[in-house]
Amino acid sequence: MKLKTYEKYISKEHGKIFALVLSALASIYMLVVFLEILDDVLEKKAPVIYALQATLFKLPFGIKEIGATSILISVIIFMSILSKNLEPIILNSLGVPVTKIIKPLILQALAFSVFLFVNNNYIAPATFYKSKDIIETKIMKKKKTKRTKPTRMWIKHGSHICYIGVFDDKKLTAKDIKCVKINEQVDEILQAQTLKWNGKRWMGYKVKIWQIEQEKPKNLYFKAAPIDFFIAPFELKERKKQMEEMSTPELYGFIKDLKKEAIDASPYLTEMYSRIFLSISPVIMVILGFPLGLSRGRGKGSGAVIGIIKGLAISAAFWMSYYSFSYLGKMGWIPPIIATSLPLIIFLAVGKKFLEEVES
């Protein structure tokens, strides 16, 4: 798609402002994260370089949320500056409608949306995992353990290696358990349909045990039996990947496993849909910010400062709305797909209404 001269000019000038706004917001985000981590660094007397590393790895997670705000503020500032310089009026006198200016801005937003999609679904989860790993192992000096998603987990605990089909950290229940006890050789194999934590210990239900001895192997079965060797639930929680650390394919597979076990997957569905819908938010922010940045002439209501104030106010309203609906989705009170898409639909409708007023 070939851009006209004025469209190239708009793309170039807005691109500069967007880069500055994104850099500024990213710097503020990193400073806040760094100061939070620095408290732990000073307390544990760890090298400051670890705080810097953890902060950098967490940046893609921050871009997931500041991306929409950045493009909203940059569009409002850009349109405010154009209005102050009377450029929309000049273009209109040359036969170019004011709303035509939005085309290159939409194209830039689409390109940024593609980046956000890749970042939100793949880059941010992986780097968030690395950031958390640095904080826990290098700063907090905890023993390094590999975190895995809470379904189809393999855990080594003491002399046992266990497979866990599903771990429900709310009900403290584990299902489809298979464990092998190994000293110099395989000594025992255990299989349990369900393990439930009673506050002090694990209780196993429908437990089968094969005691492998050199002379007389034993096969045992219990409807219910205490399982004392199994990893404690708080340790199991620490080894479980949080939803922010899972790539979208991992998250999707986990959701399918939860549904098979009839476990509520609303928080994870909300996270998955959120990554997708936030990826298209830059386009909506352009449609919303474009008419709000326009003003008539060189009045006091135009300029970069007013643009920043407008952008921050609208962004705050957007995120308050988005987080409120997301909370309802995670709690299962409304369908997650509605919870994550409805705020975007509402703000898109508002933006289109403002745009129609500009056209008229």
C-alpha positions in Angstrom: 0.0 0.0 0.0 1.7 3.2 -1.2 1.4 6.2 1.0 0.9 9.7 -0.3 3.3 12.5 0.6 1.3 13.9 3.5 0.7 10.4 4.8 4.4 9.8 4.9 4.9 13.1 6.7 2.2 12.1 9.3 3.7 8.6 9.8 7.2 10.0 10.3 6.2 12.8 12.7 3.8 10.7 14.7 6.4 7.9 14.8 8.8 10.2 16.6 6.3 11.3 19.2 5.2 7.7 19.8 8.8 6.5 20.2 9.4 9.3 22.8 6.1 8.6 24.7 6.8 4.8 24.7 10.4 5.3 25.9 9.2 7.7 28.7 6.5 5.4 30.0 8.9 2.3 29.7 11.5 4.2 31.7 9.0 5.1 34.4 7.8 1.5 34.6 11.4 0.2 34.8 12.2 2.7 37.6 9.3 1.6 39.7 10.1 -2.1 39.2 13.8 -1.5 39.9 13.0 0.3 43.2 10.7 -2.5 44.3 13.4 -5.1 43.6 16.1 -3.0 45.1 14.5 -3.4 48.6 15.1 -7.1 48.4 18.6 -6.6 47.0 19.6 -4.4 49.9 18.0 -6.7 52.5 19.7 -9.8 51.1 23.0 -8.0 50.3 22.9 -9.2 46.7 24.7 -7.5 43.8 22.7 -4.6 42.3 23.3 -6.0 38.8 20.7 -8.7 39.6 18.1 -6.0 40.2 18.9 -4.5 36.8 18.7 -7.9 35.1 15.3 -8.7 36.7 14.0 -5.3 35.7 15.0 -5.6 32.1 13.5 -9.0 31.8 10.2 -7.7 33.2 10.0 -4.8 30.6 8.1 -6.9 27.9 5.4 -7.6 30.6 5.2 -3.9 31.2 4.9 -3.1 27.4 1.9 -5.4 27.3 0.1 -2.8 29.4 1.7 0.5 28.6 1.5 -0.1 24.8 -2.1 1.1 24.5 -1.5 4.1 26.8 1.6 5.1 24.8 -0.2 5.2 21.4 -3.2 7.0 22.9 -1.1 9.8 24.4 1.1 10.1 21.3 -1.9 10.4 18.9 -3.6 13.1 21.1 -0.3 15.0 21.4 0.3 14.7 17.6 -3.2 15.9 16.7 -3.0 18.7 19.3 0.3 19.9 17.7 -1.2 19.7 14.2 -4.2 21.7 15.3 -2.1 24.3 17.0 -0.2 24.7 13.7 -3.4 24.8 11.7 -2.3 21.9 9.6 -5.7 20.1 9.5 -7.2 23.4 8.2 -4.4 23.7 5.5 -4.9 20.1 4.4 -8.6 20.6 4.3 -8.1 23.7 2.0 -6.1 21.5 -0.3 -9.0 19.0 -0.6 -7.8 16.5 2.0 -10.5 15.8 4.6 -9.4 16.0 8.2 -10.3 12.3 8.8 -8.0 11.2 6.0 -5.1 11.9 8.4 -6.1 8.9 10.5 -5.1 6.4 7.8 -1.3 6.4 8.4 -2.0 6.4 12.2 -4.2 3.3 11.8 -1.5 1.6 9.8 1.1 2.3 12.5 -1.3 1.0 15.1 -1.8 -2.2 13.2 1.9 -2.7 12.9 2.3 -2.1 16.7 -0.6 -4.5 17.3 1.3 -7.3 15.5 4.3 -6.7 17.7 2.0 -6.6 20.8 0.4 -9.9 19.8 3.8 -11.6 19.6 5.0 -9.9 22.8 1.9 -10.6 24.9 1.6 -14.3 23.9 5.2 -15.4 23.7 7.9 -12.9 24.7 6.4 -11.4 27.9 5.6 -14.8 29.6 9.1 -16.1 28.9 11.0 -13.0 30.2 8.6 -12.7 33.2 9.6 -16.2 34.1 13.3 -15.3 33.8 12.8 -12.1 35.9 11.1 -14.1 38.6 13.8 -16.7 38.5 16.5 -14.1 39.1 14.6 -12.6 42.0 14.0 -15.9 43.7 17.3 -17.7 43.1 19.9 -14.9 42.8 18.4 -12.2 45.0 16.3 -14.1 47.6 18.8 -17.0 47.4 16.1 -19.7 47.3 16.9 -23.2 46.1 16.4 -23.3 42.3 13.4 -25.4 41.3 12.0 -25.7 37.8 8.5 -24.4 37.7 6.0 -26.2 35.5 2.4 -25.7 34.5 0.0 -27.3 37.1 -1.1 -30.1 34.8 1.0 -33.1 33.7 3.7 -32.1 36.2 6.8 -34.1 36.9 8.2 -33.5 40.4 11.3 -35.0 42.0 10.9 -34.9 45.8 13.3 -36.8 48.0 13.7 -40.4 46.7 10.4 -40.2 44.7 9.7 -39.0 41.2 6.0 -38.2 40.7 3.7 -37.4 37.9 0.7 -35.2 38.8 -2.2 -35.0 36.3 -3.8 -31.9 37.8 -3.1 -29.8 40.8 -5.9 -27.5 42.1 -4.2 -25.0 44.4 -7.6 -23.6 45.6 -8.9 -26.9 46.8 -5.4 -28.3 47.6 -6.3 -31.4 45.6 -4.1 -33.4 43.2 -5.4 -36.0 40.7 -4.0 -38.8 38.7 -0.9 -39.4 40.8 1.9 -41.8 39.8 5.0 -42.1 41.9 8.2 -44.2 41.7 10.5 -44.6 44.7 14.1 -45.0 43.6 17.1 -45.8 45.8 19.7 -47.9 44.0 16.8 -49.4 42.0 13.0 -49.0 41.7 11.7 -50.0 45.1 8.1 -49.0 44.9 5.4 -47.8 42.5 2.4 -45.9 43.8 -0.7 -44.9 41.9 -3.6 -42.8 43.4 -6.7 -41.4 41.8 -6.8 -38.4 44.1 -4.8 -36.7 46.9 -6.4 -34.3 49.3 -4.7 -32.1 51.9 -6.5 -32.2 55.2 -4.5 -29.4 56.8 -1.7 -31.7 58.2 -1.1 -34.4 55.6 -2.1 -35.8 52.2 -4.8 -38.4 52.1 -4.8 -40.6 49.1 -8.0 -42.2 47.6 -8.1 -45.4 45.5 -4.4 -46.0 46.1 -2.5 -48.9 44.5 1.0 -49.8 45.6 3.4 -52.2 44.0 6.3 -53.0 46.4 9.1 -54.4 44.3 11.3 -56.7 46.4 13.8 -59.2 45.2 12.0 -62.3 46.4 8.3 -61.5 47.0 6.8 -58.4 45.3 3.6 -57.1 47.0 0.5 -55.6 45.4 -1.6 -53.4 47.8 -4.8 -51.5 47.4 -6.4 -48.9 49.8 -9.6 -47.0 49.4 -8.0 -44.3 51.5 -4.5 -44.0 53.0 -2.2 -41.3 54.3 0.6 -40.4 51.8 3.4 -39.0 53.9 6.2 -38.7 51.3 4.4 -36.4 48.9 5.5 -32.8 48.4 3.8 -30.3 50.7 1.2 -28.1 49.0 3.0 -24.8 49.6 6.1 -26.3 47.9 3.9 -27.5 45.1 2.5 -24.0 44.7 6.0 -22.6 44.4 6.8 -25.1 41.6 3.7 -24.2 39.7 4.0 -21.7 36.9 1.8 -18.7 37.4 -0.5 -17.7 34.5 1.8 -14.7 33.7 4.7 -17.1 33.1 2.9 -19.4 30.7 3.1 -18.9 26.9 -0.3 -18.9 25.3 0.0 -22.4 23.9 0.9 -23.6 27.4 -2.1 -21.7 28.8 -4.4 -23.1 26.2 -3.3 -26.7 27.0 -3.7 -26.0 30.7 -7.2 -24.7 30.2 -8.2 -27.8 28.2 -6.8 -30.0 31.0 -8.8 -28.1 33.7 -12.0 -28.5 31.7 -11.5 -32.2 31.4 -11.3 -32.3 35.2 -14.3 -30.0 35.6 -12.1 -27.4 37.3 -13.0 -23.7 36.9 -10.7 -22.2 34.3 -12.1 -18.6 34.4 -8.9 -16.9 35.6 -6.8 -18.6 32.9 -9.4 -18.0 30.1 -9.5 -14.3 31.1 -5.7 -14.1 30.9 -5.6 -15.8 27.5 -8.3 -13.5 26.0 -6.8 -10.5 27.6 -3.5 -11.1 25.7 -5.4 -11.3 22.5 -7.7 -8.3 22.9 -5.0 -6.0 24.4 -3.0 -6.7 21.2 -5.7 -4.9 19.1 -6.1 -2.0 21.6 -3.7 0.3 19.7 -6.1 0.6 16.8 -9.0 1.5 19.2 -6.8 4.0 20.9 -6.1 5.8 17.6 -9.8 6.0 16.8 -10.4 7.3 20.3 -7.4 9.7 20.5 -7.7 11.2 17.0 -10.8 13.3 17.6 -9.9 14.2 21.1 -6.6 15.7 19.9 -8.2 17.9 17.4 -9.0 21.5 18.4 -10.0 24.6 16.5 -7.1 26.8 16.0 -4.5 28.1 18.4 -6.6 28.1 21.6 -5.5 27.2 25.0 -7.0 23.7 24.6 -4.3 22.7 22.2 -0.7 21.6 22.6 1.5 18.8 24.0 0.8 19.4 27.7 -2.9 19.3 27.3 -2.5 16.2 25.1 -0.6 14.4 27.8 -3.2 15.3 30.4 -6.0 14.2 28.2 -4.2 11.0 27.3 -3.4 10.1 31.0 -7.0 10.8 32.0 -8.6 8.7 29.3 -6.0 5.9 29.8 -6.8 5.8 33.5 -10.5 5.5 32.7 -9.8 2.7 30.2 -7.6 0.7 32.6 -10.0 1.1 35.5 -12.8 -0.2 33.3 -10.6 -3.0 31.9 -9.4 -4.3 35.3 -12.9 -4.1 36.7 -14.3 -6.3 34.0 -11.3 -8.6 34.1 -11.8 -9.2 37.8 -15.5 -10.1 37.1 -14.2 -12.5 34.4 -11.6 -14.1 36.6 -14.2 -14.6 39.4 -16.4 -16.4 36.8 -19.3 -13.9 37.3 -19.3 -13.0 33.6 -17.9 -15.0 30.6 -14.1 -14.3 30.3 -14.4 -13.5 26.6 -17.0 -10.8 27.3 -15.1 -9.5 30.3 -12.0 -8.9 28.2 -13.6 -7.6 25.0 -16.5 -5.4 26.4 -14.3 -2.5 27.6 -12.6 -2.4 24.2 -16.0 -2.4 22.4 -17.3 0.4 24.7 -14.2 2.6 24.1 -14.3 1.8 20.3 -18.0 3.0 20.2 -17.1 6.2 22.0 -14.2 6.8 19.7 -16.4 6.2 16.6 -19.0 8.6 18.0 -16.4 11.4 18.4 -15.0 10.6 14.9 -18.5 11.0 13.4 -18.8 14.4 15.0 -15.5 15.5 13.5 -16.6 14.3 10.0 -19.9 16.2 10.3 
